Structures are given as C-alpha cells and as structure tokens.
C-alpha cells in the first residue's frame, strides 16, 4: 500500500462516517471528510426533533475518528481528471480516491402549491424550520402529513401523541413496503393515536394552499400545517460533475461500488446506484454500503480486485409516538414477511436501534487509535446548520 494516500469522503451521514472510520484505521491513509454541517445528524430521529423530544444531532467528536480531517463546507464540483473537489467556500481539496456519500434530501414536489405552503422534513434544516411552525399553530389546528412511508407515518404518530389533530394522506396505500398483517397493525395504532388515515383511489394530493390540502377526488382537507414527507431525491453533484448517473441522479457504479466512469471514485449510501439497482434508502443500507466502499478503496490501493457488494436487510423499524413502535421483519433481500413486533416492545427495539447505530459509529471511531487534534478547512468559511 502506498504511503500518504489521500482519501476524501463527501458526506458525513451514516454511509460517509462508516467509510471514513474504516479507512482511518489504516495508518498510511490520510482521510478527509467534507460535510456542510459541523454535527452528525441522526436522520432517523428527525421526526422526534419536530415533536420536541430529541435534537437529532451528535457531535462529530463522538462518532468520527480523531485522525480524520473534518472540512465543514459543501462540494461545488468534482474534477475527476484533476483528482480534486472544488468547495463552495473557494478552496480545492485533492484526493487519490474519492468516496461519494452525499446522501439524499426531500423530493422536489411537483404538486401545485406544495413548494410554497408545505414543510419538507428530510433534512435537519427542514425539521428545524418545521418545529416552530408546529409550535405556532393552536393545539386544535388541523395538521396534514403527506407521505405513506416511514417518515410520514412516524411524523404523524409523533404529532398525534402530542394531542395534535393529524391527518395522514397516503395515496394508494399506507406503508406500501409493509406486509398486510403489519400494515393493519400500524393502522390500528395510528387510529388509537387519533390519526385520520386517508388512502385508496383519489387519495393523492392535487394541490396545497396556505390552509388546505386538495385531493385528486376533489376532497379538501383543512390544514394549518402541511408536512411533506413524500419521497426523497439525491443531490445533482454527480451529474453536474459529468459523471454517469441513473434516472434519478444516483452515481452509477458497478457491483463493487466503483463509478462506471472513474476507478478512483466509489459511491456509498442513498446516492449510489450499484449495477443500476439501488437499494432502499435507509441507514440500514447506508452503513453496509459505507463499509463496502471503504473495502473497495483498500482493495484498489493494494492493486486487488474488489469483492462485489452484498447487502443484507433485517426489516423496517418505526416509532409510533414515544410509547409504541413497530418492527416489520423481512427476508435478507428486503421483502417483508408476516412477522412483526409492535407495542411497547416495538418502541424499545426502535430506541435500541437508534442508540446502537450511533454507538457502532463511535466504536469504529475508537478503533482508529488516540484522538488527534481536529484539522480545519484550509480556507472555506464554516457553515452552521
């Protein structure tokens, strides 16, 4: 392995931190993590931030190896030929190998009025803006959550447990990923919390206004606060940098997570499309992709052929308020089966998963040896979240 090999990781989420920590265990690598925020975001807790029970952030000193250089800035473009990334702050960071782990954000809604009047929740900044909007609304004011996936379900349950009058608009079906048995259990819990679930034909959102949500079938739901949790999108950094992407903008790679354009660029997390067959966006997949991305880098540095990616799933974990949770068991290839765990045990399991995820990152960080003095960016302005 060559001395002083520089590896840059773009993105400090679950995949990026996992990859960086694994690489930092190699004494002959210099690892730089570039992230727009100075703190690690527990994305799986953002609904708790909105509900006021958790701030959803962890200091990078707790989860990132001390030898890793943290640069708080955003990447404007990737120069594959020159092996460098240009930062929005004006500096350039060179690399020998690059891990592209930029994550995902809220999907841009194409529904009239949604961009103006609905509140997305996929990022820390969005959740922080949503919280005061909820606080400012009277306790009896109607709140509408749009989105039938885990984010929508968890947010609706969290706010309903606070005593809010919540309507969850699902489109065709509540929790499409869930097994029918699990879906019925989630529906029962939401009903017990007082959430009105709207699904089926005509239940897609046609328009959003300042005080209402209109559905395809003409129904109009009063809504003082509308939360938009209908899907995710990925940053366009790869496309802007001239790299090949899939139809939605994920970096297209082979089965080793190596870019189809450049053997020195490896992808991980939500913005990776291995063999044009991306996995479900989740921290469960992100950690495994981050680990594999690190191993691919090490194999390429050693002149060896990287092993193909293998990802194994256990299921889908959701909180339904603070006292109830739900775990949908699944096959290793991510197909839901009839088994699930609900109620208080489900809530305890979800909290164990949340804590264990951060603890695992912290344990990986400690494997890299004594904490070094944290390096700062060469010139870029620091951005606060």
N, C-alpha and C positions, 0 to 999 in steps of 0.2 A: 504494500500500500504506500502511495506517495506521501511525502511529508507536506504539511501545510496545505492540505486540500481544503478549499473553501466551499462550504455548502450553505446556500441561502434557502430559507423556508419562508414562503409568502403565506401569511395567515396563521394566527395564533389561537385557533379553535381546537377542538378535540383531536382532529387529524394532524394539524400542524405541530401542536405541542408534543403529541406522541412521537412523531417522526423526529423532531428536534432533540428530544430527550434521549431517544435511542441512539442517535448519531453522536450525541455529546459524550457517550460512554467510550468513544474511540479517542485516544489521546492525540492521534495525529490528524484530527479533523478540526477545523475552525467552523463553528456553526453560528449563523446569524438568523434571527427570527425577525421578520418585518410584519408589524401589525398596526392598524390605525388607532388602537386603544391601548392604554397603559395597564389594563387589567384583563385577566381571563374572564370570559363571560360564560356562566353556566346557562347555556341556552335552554336546557330542559327545565329551568326554573323561571323563565320569563313570565309565565302566567302567574307565578307567585309574586313577582315584582308588581304586577298590575293589581293583584289582590292585597298587597301590602304586607305579606308575610315573609319576604326574603328580598335581598337586594340583588341577587343573581350574579354577583361578581366575586372573584377571588384574586388576591394579589399574585402577580406572576412569581414573586419570590417564593411562594408556597408550592407552585406546580412546575416551574421551569428551572432546569439545571443552571447553577450559578455561572458555569463556564460559557453559557450561551449569550451572545451579544444580542440584546433586545433593541431594535430600532422602532420607535413609535412614529410611524408615518404610513402613507399609502403608496402603492406602486402605480406609476402612471403608465409605464410600458416596459415590456421585456425585450431586450435586444439579444436574441439567441446567437447571432453571428459574433457579436462582441462580448458575449457572456457577461452581461450586466443588466441591472434593472434600474430604471430611472424613477426616482421618488418624486412625489408631488412637491416636496419641500425643496427640490432643486438638486439634491445630491444623486450620485450614482454609486451603486454597490455592485462590485464584481463577484463572480462565482465561477467555480469549476463545475458544480452540479446545482440544480435548482429543483426544489420541491414546491409544486403549485398546489396550495391548500387554501384557496381563497374562500371556501365555504359557499353559503347561499344567503339570500335575503328574501324579502317579500316579493311575491309575484306582482308585476305591474297590472292592476285591474283594468280590463277593457270595458267595464260596465259604466255607463254614463253617471257621473257624479261621485263615483267611488273614490277616485283620487283626491277630490276636493273635500268630501264630507266623511269618509270612513277612515278609521285609525288602524294602520297595519301594526303587527306585533312581532315580526320575525327577528328583529334586532334589538339590542339593548337600548339604543336611542329611541326607537319607536315605542318600546314598552315604557320608557321613562316619560315620554310625551303623553301616552295614553293614561297613565295613572292619575295625573291631576285632572284630566278631562272627566274621568270617572268620579273622582272626589267632588268635582264641582257640580255634578248632577244630583238633584234631590234623590233621597233614598228610594222613593217610589217611582222615579222616572224609568221608562222602558229602555232596556239595553238590548241591542241585537248583535249577535255574533254570527258572522258568515263564515262557514267552513266546516266540513264534516270530518276532518282528520283529527289527530290527537291534539293539535294546538287549539283548534276551535272547541273541541269537547272539554279540554282542561280549563280553558279560559271561561267558558260558560259556567262550568261547575264551580270554579273559584269565586266568581262574582255572585252566583246564586247563593252560595253558602254565606256570603256577606249580607244577604237579605235583598239583593237586587232582583228586579223583575226582568228575567233574562229570556230571550227567545233565541234559539239556535236554528239557523237556516242551513239546511244540509244539502240542498239539491236533491238528487235522486235518492240518496241513501245515507243514513247515519253510519259513520265508521265503515267505509267500504272494505277496508282491509280485514275487519273482524269476521270471525266465524259467526253464523247466525245465532248460535247459542250465546256467544259473548256479546253480540250486538243487543240482544234482548236484555241481557243483564245490565249493560251500560244504560240502555233506555230506561229501565226501571229506576236505577239510581238517579238519573237526571230528573225523572218525574218526581221522585221523593224530595229532591232539592228545589223543586218548583220550576225547573226549566221547561219551557214550551218548545218542543222539537217539531220542526216543520220539514217534511221530506216527501218525496214522491213527484209525480208529474206536475209540472207547473211551479215547482218549489225552487227554481233558480232565480237569482236576483237579476232584475231587469234594469233597475235604476236606484240610485241612492240620493236623497236630498238631505238638507240640514236637519230635518226632524222626522224622516220616514224612510222605509225601505220598500220598494215596489217589486213584486214578484212577477214571473212570466205569465201567470194565470190572472193577473190583474189585482190580486190582493195587495193591500197597502198596510204595512205594519208601522205603527208609530215607533220612533226610535230617537231618544235623546242622545245616546252614544251608540255609534255603529262600529264594531270591531271587525276588521277584515283579516281573516285567517284562512283564506282560500288559496293555498299553494305557495310554492317557493320558486324563485328564479336564481340564476347564478350571475356573478359579475361578468362583464364583457371583456375583461382584461386579455384573455387568451386570443379572442377574435381581433381585438384592437392591435395585438402584437403580431398578427399574421400567422398564428398557429391554427391548426385544424381543430375544429370543434364539432360536436354533434348538433342536432337541430335546435337545441335549447341553449347552446353556448358552453357546455361542458368540454373540457380539454379531452380530445380523443386520444386514447392510448392503446397499446397492445395489452396482452394479458399479464404483463409484468408491471403495469402502470407507467410504462415509458411512452412519452409522446411519440406519435407516429411521424413527427417531423424532426425530432431532435433527441438523440440518445442521452443527452445531458439534462433533459427536463423530464421530471417524474411527477405525476399527479397523485393527489390523495383527497379523500373527503367528498363532500357534496358536489364539487365542481369537476370530478373525474368521471370519464366515460370509458371504462376498460372494455376493450373489444366492442365498443358501441353498445354495451349492455349495462348501463349504470345500475347501481344498487339503490334501494330505498334510502332517501336522505334521512340520516339518523346518526346519533352519536355512537350507536351500536356498530354501524358500518364504518364510521369515521375512524374510530380507534384502530380497527383492523387494517384499514387502508393506510393509515399513517405508519403503522408498524411495518407493513409490507413495503411501503415506499422507502423507508429507511434501509431495509434489507436489500432492495433493488439498487440503491445508491452504493451500498457497500460492495455488492457483487460487481457492479460496473467499475468501481475504483480498483478492485482486485483483478479485473480482466476476466471475470467469470460470467457465465450466462445466468441471469436472474431467474429464479423459480417463478412459475405462473401464480397468479393470485388465487387464494382460496378464502372465502368469507363464509362464516357460519353464524346463523341467527338463532336466537332462543325464543323470540316473541316480541310483543309490543306492550310496554308498560305505560300506564297513565294514572294520574291522580284525578280524583273526582271530588275536589274540595280537600280539606285538610284531614278529614276523618275517614275517608273512603278512597279506595284505589282499585285498580284493575290491572291484571296481567293476563294478556292473551298468549297462550302457548302456541308455538309454531314449529314446523319442521326446520331442519337446518338450512333448507333452501328458501325459507321465509314464506311458507304457506301456512296460514292459520289453521289450527285444528280445534276440535270441540272443547278442549280443556282450557279452563281459565281459573284465576284466583281473584276473588273480589272482596268487598267489605273492608273491615279494619286490617285483616292480614294483607290485602292488596295494597293498602295505604302504607303499611310498614315496609313491604317489599319495595315499593316505589322510592321511599325515602332511603332505604338501604342502597338501591341502585344509584341514586343521585350522589350520596356520600361516597360510595365505593368508587365511582367514576373519578372524582377529584382525588381520592386517596391513592388510586392507582397511578395517576399522573405524578403525584407527589413522591411516591415510591420510586418511580422511574427517574425522577429528577435527582433523588438522593444517590442513586447508583452511579452517578457521574462523578462522585468524589466531592471534596470540600467545595463550599460555595465560593466562587470567585467574585471579585468586585464587578458589579454590573456595568457593562460598557454602554455608552450612549451613542446616538447617531453622530456622524461626522459633521453634519451641518443642518439637517432638516429641522423645521420647527416642530415641537412636540404638540400633539393634538390631544385634548382631553375629551373623554366620552360625554 
